[in-house]
Amino acid sequence: MKAVSIKNLYFAYNEIPVLKNCNLEVGMGDFTIIIGGNGSGKSTLIKLMLGEIKALKGSIEILGKRIEDYKSFRDIGYVPQINIVNKIAFPITCLELVSLNLYEDFGFIKIPKKEHYKKAREIIEKMGMEKYINTPVNELSGGLAQRAMICKAMINEPKLLILDEPTAGVDKDSKKHFFETVNILSTKFNISIIMVTHELKEMENLDIDMKTYEMIEGSLVKC
């Protein structure tokens, strides 16, 4: 079984093609990087893989299952760009933020219980964030806020993690924190990772076996 299998994908906005004959295979446990400039179709590809929009032609299978058949996306973790985190204005702590991703287990009242906070605490500690458990997320540095979002995505123990432009708009120290986080993910979790970025050079120092694809004219080309 493949973590991701995309075949002959086609998508257009207002009849303007964005993805054309797009193909991708990601094996279980693979670390895959997709690079491309602004407007190349990377964000559209993510939306298609998350089921937010529907392909006009072609197919997407995640973990052996058609994306159209997904009812729950617990097996797919998604971390948006860090500027999404910066929009959190209210003082939600790291522990509270991470526990929110267990909402399907909250019951009728939809309020986290002791066991949900316990699981959130465990994943935060595993990701090396124990010092910040009770820190408001909007007081964390860019890199640590991003790691908190990764904890949130990882609490459901997904088999696939999608990272959207994780190094965009963050400072040098935040990028350093992110690379440390990637090393944690690759050594402590048996998980397939797809990272979408435009900064391939930043990844060259990582001691991780990576497969790299570039989005060129709406198609993925292996580098």
C-alpha positions as CSV (number, residue, x, y, z in Angstrom):
1,M,0.0,0.0,0.0
2,K,1.2,3.5,-0.9
3,A,0.8,6.5,1.5
4,V,-0.2,8.6,-1.5
5,S,-1.0,7.6,-5.1
6,I,-2.0,10.4,-7.5
7,K,-2.6,9.5,-11.2
8,N,-3.3,11.8,-14.2
9,L,-4.6,14.6,-12.0
10,Y,-6.2,17.6,-13.7
11,F,-7.7,20.7,-12.2
12,A,-8.6,24.1,-13.5
13,Y,-10.0,27.4,-12.2
14,N,-12.4,29.0,-14.6
15,E,-11.1,26.7,-17.4
16,I,-7.6,27.9,-16.7
17,P,-5.5,24.7,-16.1
18,V,-3.5,24.6,-12.9
19,L,-2.6,20.9,-12.7
20,K,-2.1,18.9,-15.8
21,N,-1.4,15.1,-15.9
22,C,0.0,15.3,-12.4
23,N,1.3,12.0,-11.0
24,L,2.9,11.2,-7.6
25,E,3.6,8.1,-5.5
26,V,4.7,8.3,-1.9
27,G,5.7,5.1,-0.1
28,M,5.0,4.4,3.5
29,G,7.6,6.1,5.7
30,D,8.9,8.3,2.8
31,F,9.9,11.9,3.2
32,T,8.8,13.7,0.1
33,I,9.5,17.4,-0.8
34,I,7.5,19.2,-3.5
35,I,9.0,22.5,-4.6
36,G,7.7,25.2,-6.9
37,G,7.3,29.0,-7.1
38,N,4.2,31.0,-6.2
39,G,1.3,30.1,-8.5
40,S,2.8,26.8,-9.6
41,G,-0.1,24.7,-8.2
42,K,1.3,23.5,-4.9
43,S,-1.6,24.9,-2.8
44,T,-4.1,23.5,-5.2
45,L,-2.5,20.1,-4.9
46,I,-2.7,20.2,-1.1
47,K,-6.4,21.2,-1.2
48,L,-7.1,18.2,-3.5
49,M,-5.2,15.8,-1.2
50,L,-7.2,17.1,1.8
51,G,-10.5,16.7,-0.1
52,E,-11.3,20.5,0.1
53,I,-11.8,20.6,-3.7
54,K,-12.4,17.8,-6.2
55,A,-10.3,16.9,-9.2
56,L,-11.8,17.3,-12.6
57,K,-9.9,14.3,-13.9
58,G,-7.6,11.7,-12.5
59,S,-7.5,10.0,-9.1
60,I,-6.1,10.5,-5.6
61,E,-5.7,7.6,-3.1
62,I,-4.4,8.2,0.4
63,L,-3.4,5.1,2.4
64,G,-5.1,2.9,-0.2
65,K,-8.4,4.7,0.0
66,R,-10.0,7.1,-2.6
67,I,-10.0,10.7,-1.2
68,E,-13.7,10.9,-2.1
69,D,-14.4,8.0,0.4
70,Y,-12.9,9.7,3.4
71,K,-15.3,10.6,6.2
72,S,-12.7,11.2,8.9
73,F,-9.3,12.6,8.2
74,R,-7.6,11.4,11.4
75,D,-5.1,9.4,9.4
76,I,-4.0,12.6,7.6
77,G,-2.2,15.3,9.6
78,Y,-2.0,18.8,8.1
79,V,0.1,21.8,9.3
80,P,-0.7,25.1,7.6
81,Q,1.7,28.0,7.0
82,I,2.9,29.7,10.2
83,N,1.0,32.9,9.3
84,I,-2.2,30.9,10.1
85,V,-0.9,30.4,13.7
86,N,-0.2,34.2,14.0
87,K,-3.9,34.8,13.6
88,I,-4.7,33.1,16.9
89,A,-5.6,36.2,19.0
90,F,-7.1,34.6,22.1
91,P,-4.8,33.2,24.8
92,I,-5.1,29.5,24.1
93,T,-2.3,27.5,25.7
94,C,-0.2,24.9,23.8
95,L,-1.9,22.1,25.8
96,E,-5.4,23.4,24.9
97,L,-4.6,23.9,21.3
98,V,-3.2,20.4,20.8
99,S,-6.1,18.7,22.7
100,L,-8.6,20.4,20.3
101,N,-7.7,18.0,17.6
102,L,-9.3,15.2,19.6
103,Y,-12.7,16.9,19.2
104,E,-14.2,13.7,17.6
105,D,-13.8,12.0,21.0
106,F,-15.1,14.8,23.2
107,G,-18.7,13.5,23.3
108,F,-22.0,15.4,23.1
109,I,-20.8,18.5,25.0
110,K,-17.6,18.8,22.9
111,I,-15.4,19.7,25.8
112,P,-12.0,18.0,26.4
113,K,-11.7,15.7,29.4
114,K,-8.8,14.6,31.6
115,E,-7.8,11.8,29.2
116,H,-7.7,14.2,26.2
117,Y,-5.3,16.5,28.1
118,K,-3.2,13.6,29.1
119,K,-2.8,12.5,25.5
120,A,-2.0,16.1,24.5
121,R,0.6,16.3,27.2
122,E,2.2,13.1,26.0
123,I,2.6,14.2,22.4
124,I,3.9,17.6,23.5
125,E,6.6,16.0,25.6
126,K,7.5,13.6,22.8
127,M,8.0,16.6,20.6
128,G,10.3,18.3,23.1
129,M,7.8,21.0,24.0
130,E,7.2,20.2,27.7
131,K,8.5,23.6,28.8
132,Y,5.7,25.4,26.9
133,I,2.7,23.2,27.8
134,N,0.9,26.1,29.6
135,T,2.3,28.9,27.4
136,P,-0.2,30.8,25.2
137,V,0.5,29.9,21.6
138,N,0.5,33.5,20.5
139,E,3.4,34.1,22.8
140,L,5.6,31.4,21.3
141,S,8.3,32.2,18.7
142,G,7.4,31.3,15.1
143,G,9.4,28.1,15.2
144,L,7.8,26.9,18.5
145,A,4.3,27.9,17.4
146,Q,4.9,25.8,14.4
147,R,6.0,22.9,16.5
148,A,2.8,23.3,18.6
149,M,0.8,23.0,15.4
150,I,2.7,19.9,14.4
151,C,1.9,18.4,17.9
152,K,-1.8,19.2,17.2
153,A,-1.6,17.4,13.8
154,M,0.3,14.4,15.4
155,I,-2.1,13.8,18.4
156,N,-4.4,11.5,16.3
157,E,-1.3,9.5,15.3
158,P,-1.8,10.1,11.5
159,K,0.0,7.9,9.0
160,L,0.6,10.9,6.7
161,L,1.7,14.4,7.6
162,I,1.4,17.3,5.1
163,L,3.5,20.4,5.8
164,D,2.6,23.6,3.9
165,E,5.5,26.0,3.4
166,P,6.9,25.4,6.9
167,T,9.9,27.7,6.5
168,A,8.1,30.6,4.8
169,G,8.1,33.9,6.6
170,V,10.0,32.7,9.7
171,D,13.4,33.9,11.0
172,K,16.7,31.9,11.1
173,D,16.1,30.6,14.6
174,S,12.6,29.5,13.8
175,K,13.9,27.6,10.8
176,K,16.5,26.0,13.1
177,H,13.7,24.9,15.4
178,F,11.8,23.5,12.4
179,F,14.7,21.4,11.2
180,E,15.1,20.0,14.7
181,T,11.4,19.1,14.6
182,V,11.8,17.3,11.2
183,N,14.6,15.2,12.8
184,I,12.3,14.3,15.7
185,L,9.5,13.3,13.3
186,S,11.8,11.2,11.2
187,T,13.4,9.4,14.2
188,K,10.5,9.0,16.7
189,F,7.5,8.5,14.5
190,N,6.9,6.0,11.7
191,I,5.1,8.4,9.4
192,S,5.0,9.5,5.8
193,I,5.7,13.2,5.3
194,I,5.0,15.5,2.3
195,M,6.5,18.9,2.6
196,V,5.6,21.6,0.2
197,T,8.1,24.4,0.0
198,H,9.9,26.9,-2.3
199,E,13.1,26.7,-0.2
200,L,14.9,23.5,-1.3
201,K,18.3,24.9,-0.3
202,E,17.2,25.1,3.3
203,M,16.6,21.3,3.4
204,E,20.0,20.3,2.0
205,N,21.6,20.2,5.5
206,L,19.1,17.7,6.8
207,D,20.5,14.2,7.3
208,I,17.3,12.6,6.0
209,D,16.7,10.4,2.9
210,M,14.4,12.6,0.8
211,K,12.6,12.4,-2.5
212,T,12.2,15.7,-4.3
213,Y,9.7,16.7,-7.0
214,E,9.3,20.1,-8.7
215,M,6.0,21.5,-9.9
216,I,6.6,22.5,-13.5
217,E,3.7,23.8,-15.7
218,G,1.2,21.9,-13.5
219,S,3.0,18.6,-13.5
220,L,5.3,17.0,-10.9
221,V,8.8,16.2,-12.2
222,K,11.2,14.2,-10.0
223,C,14.5,16.1,-9.3
